[in-house]
Amino acid sequence: MDFALELCDSTWFAPLVTPNGTAIRTIRESQNLSLRVVASKARLSPGFISKVERGKARARQESLRRIATALGVPVAAINREELS
């Protein structure tokens, strides 16, 4: 797992996006995938993905790309740019 990538996700200097966590969870559950399976495929921790789904963490574009790839969907299906 790439925990260094996760640590960067919470820093102010990295380009951040706000994913639609509800979309991630809906897609994951519709495919009957557990957090552990998606996390393993995305090389992220299950806890991090859970936080993203619940809106408790924000993910960088690279993490969103990994999650989307693990779910087999385009990034646009889970990505909502945050204008700040």
Sequence and secondary structure as in RCSB ss.txt:
>XXXX:A:sequence
MDFALELCDSTWFAPLVTPNGTAIRTIRESQNLSLRVVASKARLSPGFISKVERGKARARQESLRRIATALGVPV
AAINREELS
>XXXX:A:secstr
  HHHHHHTTSTTS EEEE HHHHHHHHHHTT  HHHHHHHHTS HHHHHHHHTTSS EEHHHHHHHHHHHTS G
GGTEE    
